[in-house]
Amino acid sequence: MKVSARNALKGTVKQVAPGAINTEVTVEVAPGVEVVSIITKTSAENLGLAEGKEVYAVIKASDVMIAVD
């Protein structure tokens, strides 16, 4: 797999929650560390997403903001 995004986190699908149009996908990238993505239902189906499948969470953004309390 080659992508231009610099942030690709390998992980395992922990949960797939399909809705009418979109699907929420939870990916565990490290023990206790999860990334949640909302993608189209069609994309989730085309990717064959299911619990336990190894995937990449690809993050493409020009800015990443940091905040503190």
PQR file with spaces between the fields and no chain letter, atoms N, CA, C, O and H, PARSE charges and radii, in Angstrom:
ATOM       1  N    MET     1       0.847   -1.174    0.000 -0.4000 1.5000
ATOM       2  CA   MET     1       0.000    0.000    0.000 -0.0000 2.0000
ATOM       3  C    MET     1       0.891    1.235    0.000  0.5500 1.7000
ATOM       4  O    MET     1       1.817    1.331    0.806 -0.5500 1.4000
ATOM       5  N    LYS     2       0.624    2.169   -0.887 -0.4000 1.5000
ATOM       6  CA   LYS     2       1.323    3.445   -0.912 -0.0000 2.0000
ATOM       7  C    LYS     2       0.293    4.560   -0.859  0.5500 1.7000
ATOM       8  O    LYS     2      -0.660    4.579   -1.639 -0.5500 1.4000
ATOM       9  H    LYS     2      -0.127    2.091   -1.542  0.4000 1.0000
ATOM      10  N    VAL     3       0.492    5.487    0.065 -0.4000 1.5000
ATOM      11  CA   VAL     3      -0.374    6.660    0.165 -0.0000 2.0000
ATOM      12  C    VAL     3       0.496    7.883    0.431  0.5500 1.7000
ATOM      13  O    VAL     3       1.613    7.761    0.933 -0.5500 1.4000
ATOM      14  H    VAL     3       1.266    5.472    0.698  0.4000 1.0000
ATOM      15  N    SER     4      -0.017    9.053    0.094 -0.4000 1.5000
ATOM      16  CA   SER     4       0.741   10.280    0.316 -0.0000 2.0000
ATOM      17  C    SER     4       0.641   10.765    1.757  0.5500 1.7000
ATOM      18  O    SER     4       1.482   11.546    2.202 -0.5500 1.4000
ATOM      19  H    SER     4      -0.925    9.152   -0.314  0.4000 1.0000
ATOM      20  N    ALA     5      -0.359   10.322    2.485 -0.4000 1.5000
ATOM      21  CA   ALA     5      -0.517   10.743    3.886 -0.0000 2.0000
ATOM      22  C    ALA     5       0.652   10.218    4.710  0.5500 1.7000
ATOM      23  O    ALA     5       1.093    9.083    4.528 -0.5500 1.4000
ATOM      24  H    ALA     5      -1.043    9.687    2.125  0.4000 1.0000
ATOM      25  N    ARG     6       1.139   11.039    5.602 -0.4000 1.5000
ATOM      26  CA   ARG     6       2.304   10.657    6.398 -0.0000 2.0000
ATOM      27  C    ARG     6       1.947    9.904    7.665  0.5500 1.7000
ATOM      28  O    ARG     6       2.821    9.315    8.301 -0.5500 1.4000
ATOM      29  H    ARG     6       0.781   11.961    5.750  0.4000 1.0000
ATOM      30  N    ASN     7       0.693    9.914    8.037 -0.4000 1.5000
ATOM      31  CA   ASN     7       0.283    9.280    9.285 -0.0000 2.0000
ATOM      32  C    ASN     7      -0.613    8.083    8.992  0.5500 1.7000
ATOM      33  O    ASN     7      -1.806    8.240    8.729 -0.5500 1.4000
ATOM      34  H    ASN     7      -0.017   10.393    7.521  0.4000 1.0000
ATOM      35  N    ALA     8      -0.043    6.908    9.039 -0.4000 1.5000
ATOM      36  CA   ALA     8      -0.800    5.674    8.839 -0.0000 2.0000
ATOM      37  C    ALA     8      -0.549    4.791   10.050  0.5500 1.7000
ATOM      38  O    ALA     8       0.569    4.326   10.272 -0.5500 1.4000
ATOM      39  H    ALA     8       0.926    6.780    9.253  0.4000 1.0000
ATOM      40  N    LEU     9      -1.594    4.565   10.826 -0.4000 1.5000
ATOM      41  CA   LEU     9      -1.488    3.781   12.049 -0.0000 2.0000
ATOM      42  C    LEU     9      -2.075    2.396   11.819  0.5500 1.7000
ATOM      43  O    LEU     9      -3.267    2.266   11.541 -0.5500 1.4000
ATOM      44  H    LEU     9      -2.503    4.942   10.646  0.4000 1.0000
ATOM      45  N    LYS    10      -1.252    1.362   11.931 -0.4000 1.5000
ATOM      46  CA   LYS    10      -1.732    0.001   11.744 -0.0000 2.0000
ATOM      47  C    LYS    10      -2.483   -0.432   13.001  0.5500 1.7000
ATOM      48  O    LYS    10      -2.044   -0.171   14.121 -0.5500 1.4000
ATOM      49  H    LYS    10      -0.284    1.467   12.157  0.4000 1.0000
ATOM      50  N    GLY    11      -3.601   -1.087   12.803 -0.4000 1.5000
ATOM      51  CA   GLY    11      -4.382   -1.535   13.945 -0.0000 2.0000
ATOM      52  C    GLY    11      -5.348   -2.633   13.577  0.5500 1.7000
ATOM      53  O    GLY    11      -5.310   -3.178   12.473 -0.5500 1.4000
ATOM      54  H    GLY    11      -3.958   -1.299   11.893  0.4000 1.0000
ATOM      55  N    THR    12      -6.207   -2.946   14.513 -0.4000 1.5000
ATOM      56  CA   THR    12      -7.198   -4.000   14.358 -0.0000 2.0000
ATOM      57  C    THR    12      -8.584   -3.428   14.593  0.5500 1.7000
ATOM      58  O    THR    12      -8.807   -2.683   15.547 -0.5500 1.4000
ATOM      59  H    THR    12      -6.238   -2.503   15.409  0.4000 1.0000
ATOM      60  N    VAL    13      -9.520   -3.784   13.712 -0.4000 1.5000
ATOM      61  CA   VAL    13     -10.893   -3.310   13.873 -0.0000 2.0000
ATOM      62  C    VAL    13     -11.467   -3.903   15.152  0.5500 1.7000
ATOM      63  O    VAL    13     -11.498   -5.121   15.330 -0.5500 1.4000
ATOM      64  H    VAL    13      -9.340   -4.390   12.937  0.4000 1.0000
ATOM      65  N    LYS    14     -11.914   -3.035   16.026 -0.4000 1.5000
ATOM      66  CA   LYS    14     -12.512   -3.468   17.291 -0.0000 2.0000
ATOM      67  C    LYS    14     -14.033   -3.491   17.203  0.5500 1.7000
ATOM      68  O    LYS    14     -14.682   -4.346   17.807 -0.5500 1.4000
ATOM      69  H    LYS    14     -11.889   -2.046   15.881  0.4000 1.0000
ATOM      70  N    GLN    15     -14.609   -2.537   16.438 -0.4000 1.5000
ATOM      71  CA   GLN    15     -16.059   -2.465   16.317 -0.0000 2.0000
ATOM      72  C    GLN    15     -16.446   -1.812   15.000  0.5500 1.7000
ATOM      73  O    GLN    15     -15.805   -0.861   14.551 -0.5500 1.4000
ATOM      74  H    GLN    15     -14.082   -1.843   15.948  0.4000 1.0000
ATOM      75  N    VAL    16     -17.504   -2.335   14.388 -0.4000 1.5000
ATOM      76  CA   VAL    16     -18.090   -1.747   13.185 -0.0000 2.0000
ATOM      77  C    VAL    16     -19.561   -1.501   13.496  0.5500 1.7000
ATOM      78  O    VAL    16     -20.312   -2.439   13.765 -0.5500 1.4000
ATOM      79  H    VAL    16     -18.024   -3.107   14.753  0.4000 1.0000
ATOM      80  N    ALA    17     -19.970   -0.227   13.458 -0.4000 1.5000
ATOM      81  CA   ALA    17     -21.350    0.137   13.787 -0.0000 2.0000
ATOM      82  C    ALA    17     -21.999    0.805   12.577  0.5500 1.7000
ATOM      83  O    ALA    17     -21.899    2.020   12.409 -0.5500 1.4000
ATOM      84  H    ALA    17     -19.360    0.535   13.239  0.4000 1.0000
ATOM      85  N    PRO    18     -22.673    0.004   11.725 -0.5600 1.5000
ATOM      86  CA   PRO    18     -23.292    0.584   10.534  0.2800 2.0000
ATOM      87  C    PRO    18     -24.553    1.377   10.865  0.5500 1.7000
ATOM      88  O    PRO    18     -25.327    1.013   11.750 -0.5500 1.4000
ATOM      89  N    GLY    19     -24.733    2.464   10.133 -0.4000 1.5000
ATOM      90  CA   GLY    19     -25.952    3.262   10.223 -0.0000 2.0000
ATOM      91  C    GLY    19     -26.644    3.240    8.878  0.5500 1.7000
ATOM      92  O    GLY    19     -26.306    2.422    8.022 -0.5500 1.4000
ATOM      93  H    GLY    19     -24.104    2.760    9.414  0.4000 1.0000
ATOM      94  N    ALA    20     -27.596    4.113    8.678 -0.4000 1.5000
ATOM      95  CA   ALA    20     -28.333    4.153    7.421 -0.0000 2.0000
ATOM      96  C    ALA    20     -27.446    4.590    6.258  0.5500 1.7000
ATOM      97  O    ALA    20     -27.585    4.079    5.146 -0.5500 1.4000
ATOM      98  H    ALA    20     -27.870    4.777    9.373  0.4000 1.0000
ATOM      99  N    ILE    21     -26.535    5.533    6.509 -0.4000 1.5000
ATOM     100  CA   ILE    21     -25.680    6.062    5.443 -0.0000 2.0000
ATOM     101  C    ILE    21     -24.199    5.865    5.762  0.5500 1.7000
ATOM     102  O    ILE    21     -23.419    5.481    4.890 -0.5500 1.4000
ATOM     103  H    ILE    21     -26.423    5.948    7.412  0.4000 1.0000
ATOM     104  N    ASN    22     -23.817    6.126    6.996 -0.4000 1.5000
ATOM     105  CA   ASN    22     -22.417    6.032    7.415 -0.0000 2.0000
ATOM     106  C    ASN    22     -22.192    4.875    8.371  0.5500 1.7000
ATOM     107  O    ASN    22     -23.126    4.341    8.970 -0.5500 1.4000
ATOM     108  H    ASN    22     -24.451    6.438    7.705  0.4000 1.0000
ATOM     109  N    THR    23     -20.918    4.502    8.496 -0.4000 1.5000
ATOM     110  CA   THR    23     -20.525    3.442    9.429 -0.0000 2.0000
ATOM     111  C    THR    23     -19.428    3.987   10.328  0.5500 1.7000
ATOM     112  O    THR    23     -18.481    4.614    9.853 -0.5500 1.4000
ATOM     113  H    THR    23     -20.159    4.936    8.010  0.4000 1.0000
ATOM     114  N    GLU    24     -19.558    3.748   11.631 -0.4000 1.5000
ATOM     115  CA   GLU    24     -18.532    4.133   12.588 -0.0000 2.0000
ATOM     116  C    GLU    24     -17.610    2.945   12.804  0.5500 1.7000
ATOM     117  O    GLU    24     -18.056    1.853   13.156 -0.5500 1.4000
ATOM     118  H    GLU    24     -20.328    3.239   12.016  0.4000 1.0000
ATOM     119  N    VAL    25     -16.317    3.169   12.588 -0.4000 1.5000
ATOM     120  CA   VAL    25     -15.334    2.095   12.696 -0.0000 2.0000
ATOM     121  C    VAL    25     -14.358    2.442   13.813  0.5500 1.7000
ATOM     122  O    VAL    25     -13.742    3.508   13.794 -0.5500 1.4000
ATOM     123  H    VAL    25     -15.955    4.056   12.302  0.4000 1.0000
ATOM     124  N    THR    26     -14.217    1.553   14.775 -0.4000 1.5000
ATOM     125  CA   THR    26     -13.265    1.739   15.869 -0.0000 2.0000
ATOM     126  C    THR    26     -12.072    0.830   15.619  0.5500 1.7000
ATOM     127  O    THR    26     -12.221   -0.379   15.443 -0.5500 1.4000
ATOM     128  H    THR    26     -14.717    0.687   14.791  0.4000 1.0000
ATOM     129  N    VAL    27     -10.884    1.430   15.605 -0.4000 1.5000
ATOM     130  CA   VAL    27      -9.650    0.693   15.345 -0.0000 2.0000
ATOM     131  C    VAL    27      -8.752    0.811   16.571  0.5500 1.7000
ATOM     132  O    VAL    27      -8.489    1.915   17.048 -0.5500 1.4000
ATOM     133  H    VAL    27     -10.762    2.412   15.748  0.4000 1.0000
ATOM     134  N    GLU    28      -8.287   -0.314   17.075 -0.4000 1.5000
ATOM     135  CA   GLU    28      -7.345   -0.318   18.196 -0.0000 2.0000
ATOM     136  C    GLU    28      -5.935   -0.308   17.613  0.5500 1.7000
ATOM     137  O    GLU    28      -5.525   -1.265   16.957 -0.5500 1.4000
ATOM     138  H    GLU    28      -8.501   -1.211   16.687  0.4000 1.0000
ATOM     139  N    VAL    29      -5.192    0.779   17.853 -0.4000 1.5000
ATOM     140  CA   VAL    29      -3.855    0.927   17.286 -0.0000 2.0000
ATOM     141  C    VAL    29      -2.750    0.514   18.261  0.5500 1.7000
ATOM     142  O    VAL    29      -1.606    0.306   17.857 -0.5500 1.4000
ATOM     143  H    VAL    29      -5.526    1.557   18.386  0.4000 1.0000
ATOM     144  N    ALA    30      -3.091    0.400   19.527 -0.4000 1.5000
ATOM     145  CA   ALA    30      -2.198   -0.077   20.586 -0.0000 2.0000
ATOM     146  C    ALA    30      -3.101   -0.511   21.733  0.5500 1.7000
ATOM     147  O    ALA    30      -4.261   -0.102   21.783 -0.5500 1.4000
ATOM     148  H    ALA    30      -4.020    0.570   19.856  0.4000 1.0000
ATOM     149  N    PRO    31      -2.606   -1.322   22.649 -0.5600 1.5000
ATOM     150  CA   PRO    31      -3.465   -1.735   23.763  0.2800 2.0000
ATOM     151  C    PRO    31      -4.071   -0.535   24.479  0.5500 1.7000
ATOM     152  O    PRO    31      -3.351    0.285   25.049 -0.5500 1.4000
ATOM     153  N    GLY    32      -5.394   -0.436   24.449 -0.4000 1.5000
ATOM     154  CA   GLY    32      -6.099    0.649   25.113 -0.0000 2.0000
ATOM     155  C    GLY    32      -6.140    1.956   24.338  0.5500 1.7000
ATOM     156  O    GLY    32      -6.667    2.948   24.841 -0.5500 1.4000
ATOM     157  H    GLY    32      -5.980   -1.102   23.986  0.4000 1.0000
ATOM     158  N    VAL    33      -5.597    1.982   23.128 -0.4000 1.5000
ATOM     159  CA   VAL    33      -5.586    3.203   22.309 -0.0000 2.0000
ATOM     160  C    VAL    33      -6.423    2.957   21.065  0.5500 1.7000
ATOM     161  O    VAL    33      -6.125    2.070   20.266 -0.5500 1.4000
ATOM     162  H    VAL    33      -5.168    1.176   22.720  0.4000 1.0000
ATOM     163  N    GLU    34      -7.478    3.758   20.910 -0.4000 1.5000
ATOM     164  CA   GLU    34      -8.408    3.565   19.801 -0.0000 2.0000
ATOM     165  C    GLU    34      -8.542    4.830   18.964  0.5500 1.7000
ATOM     166  O    GLU    34      -8.428    5.949   19.463 -0.5500 1.4000
ATOM     167  H    GLU    34      -7.720    4.479   21.559  0.4000 1.0000
ATOM     168  N    VAL    35      -8.788    4.615   17.683 -0.4000 1.5000
ATOM     169  CA   VAL    35      -9.091    5.686   16.741 -0.0000 2.0000
ATOM     170  C    VAL    35     -10.455    5.360   16.160  0.5500 1.7000
ATOM     171  O    VAL    35     -10.708    4.225   15.759 -0.5500 1.4000
ATOM     172  H    VAL    35      -8.881    3.705   17.278  0.4000 1.0000
ATOM     173  N    VAL    36     -11.338    6.355   16.114 -0.4000 1.5000
ATOM     174  CA   VAL    36     -12.682    6.143   15.574 -0.0000 2.0000
ATOM     175  C    VAL    36     -12.832    6.954   14.301  0.5500 1.7000
ATOM     176  O    VAL    36     -12.464    8.127   14.249 -0.5500 1.4000
ATOM     177  H    VAL    36     -11.132    7.277   16.441  0.4000 1.0000
ATOM     178  N    SER    37     -13.379    6.311   13.272 -0.4000 1.5000
ATOM     179  CA   SER    37     -13.578    6.968   11.987 -0.0000 2.0000
ATOM     180  C    SER    37     -15.018    6.774   11.536  0.5500 1.7000
ATOM     181  O    SER    37     -15.628    5.735   11.786 -0.5500 1.4000
ATOM     182  H    SER    37     -13.678    5.358   13.315  0.4000 1.0000
ATOM     183  N    ILE    38     -15.546    7.781   10.874 -0.4000 1.5000
ATOM     184  CA   ILE    38     -16.863    7.684   10.248 -0.0000 2.0000
ATOM     185  C    ILE    38     -16.628    7.645    8.739  0.5500 1.7000
ATOM     186  O    ILE    38     -16.100    8.597    8.165 -0.5500 1.4000
ATOM     187  H    ILE    38     -15.051    8.626   10.671  0.4000 1.0000
ATOM     188  N    ILE    39     -17.018    6.549    8.104 -0.4000 1.5000
ATOM     189  CA   ILE    39     -16.881    6.415    6.659 -0.0000 2.0000
ATOM     190  C    ILE    39     -18.245    6.023    6.084  0.5500 1.7000
ATOM     191  O    ILE    39     -19.158    5.659    6.826 -0.5500 1.4000
ATOM     192  H    ILE    39     -17.447    5.775    8.571  0.4000 1.0000
ATOM     193  N    THR    40     -18.371    6.099    4.782 -0.4000 1.5000
ATOM     194  CA   THR    40     -19.658    5.715    4.192 -0.0000 2.0000
ATOM     195  C    THR    40     -19.894    4.225    4.368  0.5500 1.7000
ATOM     196  O    THR    40     -18.955    3.432    4.432 -0.5500 1.4000
ATOM     197  H    THR    40     -17.630    6.394    4.179  0.4000 1.0000
ATOM     198  N    LYS    41     -21.154    3.867    4.443 -0.4000 1.5000
ATOM     199  CA   LYS    41     -21.530    2.465    4.579 -0.0000 2.0000
ATOM     200  C    LYS    41     -21.002    1.663    3.387  0.5500 1.7000
ATOM     201  O    LYS    41     -20.541    0.533    3.546 -0.5500 1.4000
ATOM     202  H    LYS    41     -21.917    4.511    4.391  0.4000 1.0000
ATOM     203  N    THR    42     -21.073    2.259    2.194 -0.4000 1.5000
ATOM     204  CA   THR    42     -20.583    1.592    0.991 -0.0000 2.0000
ATOM     205  C    THR    42     -19.088    1.317    1.084  0.5500 1.7000
ATOM     206  O    THR    42     -18.635    0.235    0.710 -0.5500 1.4000
ATOM     207  H    THR    42     -21.447    3.178    2.066  0.4000 1.0000
ATOM     208  N    SER    43     -18.322    2.273    1.573 -0.4000 1.5000
ATOM     209  CA   SER    43     -16.878    2.077    1.720 -0.0000 2.0000
ATOM     210  C    SER    43     -16.570    0.961    2.712  0.5500 1.7000
ATOM     211  O    SER    43     -15.693    0.133    2.465 -0.5500 1.4000
ATOM     212  H    SER    43     -18.690    3.152    1.877  0.4000 1.0000
ATOM     213  N    ALA    44     -17.280    0.938    3.819 -0.4000 1.5000
ATOM     214  CA   ALA    44     -17.071   -0.121    4.819 -0.0000 2.0000
ATOM     215  C    ALA    44     -17.351   -1.494    4.213  0.5500 1.7000
ATOM     216  O    ALA    44     -16.615   -2.450    4.457 -0.5500 1.4000
ATOM     217  H    ALA    44     -17.992    1.610    4.019  0.4000 1.0000
ATOM     218  N    GLU    45     -18.415   -1.582    3.428 -0.4000 1.5000
ATOM     219  CA   GLU    45     -18.759   -2.849    2.783 -0.0000 2.0000
ATOM     220  C    GLU    45     -17.703   -3.238    1.750  0.5500 1.7000
ATOM     221  O    GLU    45     -17.292   -4.397    1.689 -0.5500 1.4000
ATOM     222  H    GLU    45     -19.012   -0.805    3.230  0.4000 1.0000
ATOM     223  N    ASN    46     -17.261   -2.267    0.932 -0.4000 1.5000
ATOM     224  CA   ASN    46     -16.247   -2.546   -0.091 -0.0000 2.0000
ATOM     225  C    ASN    46     -14.918   -2.987    0.508  0.5500 1.7000
ATOM     226  O    ASN    46     -14.203   -3.794   -0.087 -0.5500 1.4000
ATOM     227  H    ASN    46     -17.595   -1.326    0.981  0.4000 1.0000
ATOM     228  N    LEU    47     -14.585   -2.460    1.685 -0.4000 1.5000
ATOM     229  CA   LEU    47     -13.345   -2.839    2.363 -0.0000 2.0000
ATOM     230  C    LEU    47     -13.478   -4.156    3.124  0.5500 1.7000
ATOM     231  O    LEU    47     -12.483   -4.707    3.592 -0.5500 1.4000
ATOM     232  H    LEU    47     -15.165   -1.805    2.168  0.4000 1.0000
ATOM     233  N    GLY    48     -14.693   -4.654    3.246 -0.4000 1.5000
ATOM     234  CA   GLY    48     -14.912   -5.908    3.974 -0.0000 2.0000
ATOM     235  C    GLY    48     -14.572   -5.781    5.443  0.5500 1.7000
ATOM     236  O    GLY    48     -14.026   -6.711    6.038 -0.5500 1.4000
ATOM     237  H    GLY    48     -15.502   -4.206    2.866  0.4000 1.0000
ATOM     238  N    LEU    49     -14.889   -4.637    6.038 -0.4000 1.5000
ATOM     239  CA   LEU    49     -14.531   -4.408    7.442 -0.0000 2.0000
ATOM     240  C    LEU    49     -15.333   -5.300    8.375  0.5500 1.7000
ATOM     241  O    LEU    49     -16.547   -5.453    8.240 -0.5500 1.4000
ATOM     242  H    LEU    49     -15.333   -3.882    5.555  0.4000 1.0000
ATOM     243  N    ALA    50     -14.615   -5.880    9.323 -0.4000 1.5000
ATOM     244  CA   ALA    50     -15.229   -6.739   10.335 -0.0000 2.0000
ATOM     245  C    ALA    50     -14.308   -6.747   11.545  0.5500 1.7000
ATOM     246  O    ALA    50     -13.111   -6.486   11.422 -0.5500 1.4000
ATOM     247  H    ALA    50     -13.629   -5.756    9.432  0.4000 1.0000
ATOM     248  N    GLU    51     -14.860   -7.045   12.707 -0.4000 1.5000
ATOM     249  CA   GLU    51     -14.052   -7.113   13.920 -0.0000 2.0000
ATOM     250  C    GLU    51     -12.904   -8.091   13.728  0.5500 1.7000
ATOM     251  O    GLU    51     -13.088   -9.191   13.208 -0.5500 1.4000
ATOM     252  H    GLU    51     -15.833   -7.257   12.807  0.4000 1.0000
ATOM     253  N    GLY    52     -11.712   -7.672   14.158 -0.4000 1.5000
ATOM     254  CA   GLY    52     -10.535   -8.519   14.077 -0.0000 2.0000
ATOM     255  C    GLY    52      -9.702   -8.325   12.819  0.5500 1.7000
ATOM     256  O    GLY    52      -8.581   -8.827   12.746 -0.5500 1.4000
ATOM     257  H    GLY    52     -11.563   -6.778   14.581  0.4000 1.0000
ATOM     258  N    LYS    53     -10.222   -7.610   11.830 -0.4000 1.5000
ATOM     259  CA   LYS    53      -9.484   -7.399   10.586 -0.0000 2.0000
ATOM     260  C    LYS    53      -8.386   -6.369   10.801  0.5500 1.7000
ATOM     261  O    LYS    53      -8.607   -5.346   11.450 -0.5500 1.4000
ATOM     262  H    LYS    53     -11.134   -7.203   11.890  0.4000 1.0000
ATOM     263  N    GLU    54      -7.197   -6.638   10.253 -0.4000 1.5000
ATOM     264  CA   GLU    54      -6.110   -5.672   10.333 -0.0000 2.0000
ATOM     265  C    GLU    54      -6.313   -4.596    9.275  0.5500 1.7000
ATOM     266  O    GLU    54      -6.592   -4.899    8.115 -0.5500 1.4000
ATOM     267  H    GLU    54      -7.018   -7.469    9.726  0.4000 1.0000
ATOM     268  N    VAL    55      -6.171   -3.332    9.686 -0.4000 1.5000
ATOM     269  CA   VAL    55      -6.385   -2.188    8.805 -0.0000 2.0000
ATOM     270  C    VAL    55      -5.367   -1.101    9.127  0.5500 1.7000
ATOM     271  O    VAL    55      -4.583   -1.224   10.068 -0.5500 1.4000
ATOM     272  H    VAL    55      -5.945   -3.087   10.629  0.4000 1.0000
ATOM     273  N    TYR    56      -5.392   -0.058    8.347 -0.4000 1.5000
ATOM     274  CA   TYR    56      -4.611    1.143    8.621 -0.0000 2.0000
ATOM     275  C    TYR    56      -5.567    2.308    8.817  0.5500 1.7000
ATOM     276  O    TYR    56      -6.484    2.501    8.017 -0.5500 1.4000
ATOM     277  H    TYR    56      -6.029    0.042    7.582  0.4000 1.0000
ATOM     278  N    ALA    57      -5.363    3.078    9.865 -0.4000 1.5000
ATOM     279  CA   ALA    57      -6.075    4.337   10.051 -0.0000 2.0000
ATOM     280  C    ALA    57      -5.167    5.401    9.435  0.5500 1.7000
ATOM     281  O    ALA    57      -4.117    5.726    9.990 -0.5500 1.4000
ATOM     282  H    ALA    57      -4.619    2.921   10.514  0.4000 1.0000
ATOM     283  N    VAL    58      -5.574    5.938    8.294 -0.4000 1.5000
ATOM     284  CA   VAL    58      -4.760    6.906    7.563 -0.0000 2.0000
ATOM     285  C    VAL    58      -5.288    8.304    7.875  0.5500 1.7000
ATOM     286  O    VAL    58      -6.462    8.600    7.651 -0.5500 1.4000
ATOM     287  H    VAL    58      -6.427    5.674    7.843  0.4000 1.0000
ATOM     288  N    ILE    59      -4.412    9.152    8.392 -0.4000 1.5000
ATOM     289  CA   ILE    59      -4.804   10.490    8.823 -0.0000 2.0000
ATOM     290  C    ILE    59      -4.158   11.487    7.885  0.5500 1.7000
ATOM     291  O    ILE    59      -2.932   11.562    7.797 -0.5500 1.4000
ATOM     292  H    ILE    59      -3.458    8.911    8.574  0.4000 1.0000
ATOM     293  N    LYS    60      -4.976   12.251    7.186 -0.4000 1.5000
ATOM     294  CA   LYS    60      -4.474   13.276    6.268 -0.0000 2.0000
ATOM     295  C    LYS    60      -4.981   14.621    6.759  0.5500 1.7000
ATOM     296  O    LYS    60      -6.177   14.904    6.699 -0.5500 1.4000
ATOM     297  H    LYS    60      -5.972   12.190    7.257  0.4000 1.0000
ATOM     298  N    ALA    61      -4.075   15.438    7.239 -0.4000 1.5000
ATOM     299  CA   ALA    61      -4.469   16.741    7.739 -0.0000 2.0000
ATOM     300  C    ALA    61      -3.287   17.696    7.621  0.5500 1.7000
ATOM     301  O    ALA    61      -2.135   17.295    7.787 -0.5500 1.4000
ATOM     302  H    ALA    61      -3.103   15.208    7.288  0.4000 1.0000
ATOM     303  N    SER    62      -3.573   18.918    7.343 -0.4000 1.5000
ATOM     304  CA   SER    62      -2.483   19.896    7.267 -0.0000 2.0000
ATOM     305  C    SER    62      -2.128   20.439    8.643  0.5500 1.7000
ATOM     306  O    SER    62      -1.030   20.963    8.835 -0.5500 1.4000
ATOM     307  H    SER    62      -4.509   19.243    7.208  0.4000 1.0000
ATOM     308  N    ASP    63      -3.033   20.323    9.593 -0.4000 1.5000
ATOM     309  CA   ASP    63      -2.780   20.807   10.951 -0.0000 2.0000
ATOM     310  C    ASP    63      -3.252   19.781   11.973  0.5500 1.7000
ATOM     311  O    ASP    63      -4.309   19.169   11.819 -0.5500 1.4000
ATOM     312  H    ASP    63      -3.924   19.898    9.437  0.4000 1.0000
ATOM     313  N    VAL    64      -2.465   19.607   12.999 -0.4000 1.5000
ATOM     314  CA   VAL    64      -2.869   18.837   14.157 -0.0000 2.0000
ATOM     315  C    VAL    64      -2.736   19.767   15.351  0.5500 1.7000
ATOM     316  O    VAL    64      -1.641   20.233   15.664 -0.5500 1.4000
ATOM     317  H    VAL    64      -1.606   20.104   13.124  0.4000 1.0000
ATOM     318  N    MET    65      -3.844   20.036   16.013 -0.4000 1.5000
ATOM     319  CA   MET    65      -3.840   20.960   17.136 -0.0000 2.0000
ATOM     320  C    MET    65      -3.664   20.205   18.451  0.5500 1.7000
ATOM     321  O    MET    65      -4.108   19.065   18.588 -0.5500 1.4000
ATOM     322  H    MET    65      -4.734   19.657   15.758  0.4000 1.0000
ATOM     323  N    ILE    66      -3.021   20.843   19.400 -0.4000 1.5000
ATOM     324  CA   ILE    66      -2.813   20.291   20.731 -0.0000 2.0000
ATOM     325  C    ILE    66      -3.509   21.218   21.722  0.5500 1.7000
ATOM     326  O    ILE    66      -3.427   22.441   21.605 -0.5500 1.4000
ATOM     327  H    ILE    66      -2.660   21.769   19.288  0.4000 1.0000
ATOM     328  N    ALA    67      -4.199   20.623   22.702 -0.4000 1.5000
ATOM     329  CA   ALA    67      -4.881   21.413   23.725 -0.0000 2.0000
ATOM     330  C    ALA    67      -4.602   20.821   25.094  0.5500 1.7000
ATOM     331  O    ALA    67      -4.312   19.631   25.220 -0.5500 1.4000
ATOM     332  H    ALA    67      -4.266   19.630   22.797  0.4000 1.0000
ATOM     333  N    VAL    68      -4.691   21.651   26.111 -0.4000 1.5000
ATOM     334  CA   VAL    68      -4.560   21.213   27.504 -0.0000 2.0000
ATOM     335  C    VAL    68      -5.633   21.865   28.327  0.5500 1.7000
ATOM     336  O    VAL    68      -6.190   22.889   27.933 -0.5500 1.4000
ATOM     337  H    VAL    68      -4.926   22.617   26.009  0.4000 1.0000
ATOM     338  N    ASP    69      -5.934   21.279   29.478 -0.4000 1.5000
ATOM     339  CA   ASP    69      -6.907   21.873   30.407 -0.0000 2.0000
ATOM     340  C    ASP    69      -6.236   22.923   31.245  0.5500 1.7000
ATOM     341  O    ASP    69      -6.881   23.544   32.090 -0.5500 1.4000
ATOM     342  H    ASP    69      -5.481   20.446   29.799  0.4000 1.0000
